[in-house]
Amino acid sequence: MHSTLIVARMALHSSDEVARLFGSFDATDMPHLMGTRRRQLFSYQGLYFHVQDFDTDTGGRRIEQARREPRFVRISDDLKPYINPYDPTTWRSPADAMATRFYSWEASA
């Protein structure tokens, strides 16, 4: 499984609304179109962590293709009052907010 982690800033006390927006989005076929197998959202002291799991590492390409979908554009717009780039001076797309994995471990079967 391939995972991505997006780091951003989140307005305090907005986690319920952000979860609602993603719940509605994930109830459509958009996760399937993007290849998303699992999505997890975390917050910590004003930071937002968005983990997406994919079967393969092609998720990034599929997300780039999905960015033109009206539903993707809509959720991006709907999240703007709550989620802001971690570094607005360098942000151009979600790829600019993705953390780099530098260690991974899995339990053996």
N, C-alpha and C positions, 0 to 999 in steps of 0.2 A: 504494500500500500504506500502511496506517495502522499505526503502532507504539505500544506502551505500554512504559514502563519503570518497574518497581517497585523501590524501594530499601529494604533492610532490613538488619538485622544477622544474621550467620551464625556459628554456633559453629565454631571453628577445627577443621580436619581432618574436617569433615562433608560436604564436597563430593561424595564418592563416594556416600554414602547419599542425599543430596538428589537427585543425578542418577539413582540407582536408582529412587527414588520417582516422579520425573517420567517416567522411561522406562516404568514400568509404567502410569502414568496416560495417557501419550500413545499407548500401544499400544491403548487403547480408542477408542470413538467420541466421547469427551468433547471432544477438540480440535475435531472437526467441529461438535459442538453449540454450542461457544463461538465458532466462526468463526476459530479459530487456524490460521494457515498455517505459522508457524514459531515456535519457542521457543528462546531462547538464555539460558543461565545463566552469570553471571560472578561471580567473587569477587575482592576486593581488601582486604587487611588487615582482615579481620573484617566487611567489608561484602558484601552480596549484591545483585546486579543481575539482574533477571529481565525480559528483553525478549520481548515477544510481538508478532508481526506478523499483521495482518488484511488482507483485501482492501479493506474499507471501515472507516469509523470507527464502525460499529455494534457493534464488539467489546465495548465497555464494557457496553452493554445486554444483550448475549447472555451475558456473564460473570455479570452480576447475576442473570439468570434461571437460569443453571447453578448458582449458589451453593446452590440448594435440592436439587440432585441428591445422592444419597447418596455417590457417588464423589468429588464435589467436597468434600463435608463430610469424608470420610475422608482425602483427601490433605491437607486443611488441618490436620486433627488430627495426622496422621502427621508433618507438617513442624514442629509446635510445638517439639519438643526441639532443633531445629536453626536455625530461622528465627524471629527476634524483630523486632517493629516497630522502625523507626529511632527513632521518638519515641512511646513507649508512652502518653504523656499525651494525644496527639491521635488515635491510631489507633482507628478503628471498623470499617474495612473496607479491602480492598486499594486502593480509590480514594484513601484517605488517605496512601498510600505511593507514589503515582505521581508521577514527576518531570514537570516541565513543559518541553516542547520549546520552545526559544527561537531555534533556527537549524536549517536543513536545507538540504542541497545534494545534487544528484544529477548524475551525468555524463550528458551528452546521448548519444543513440543513435548 
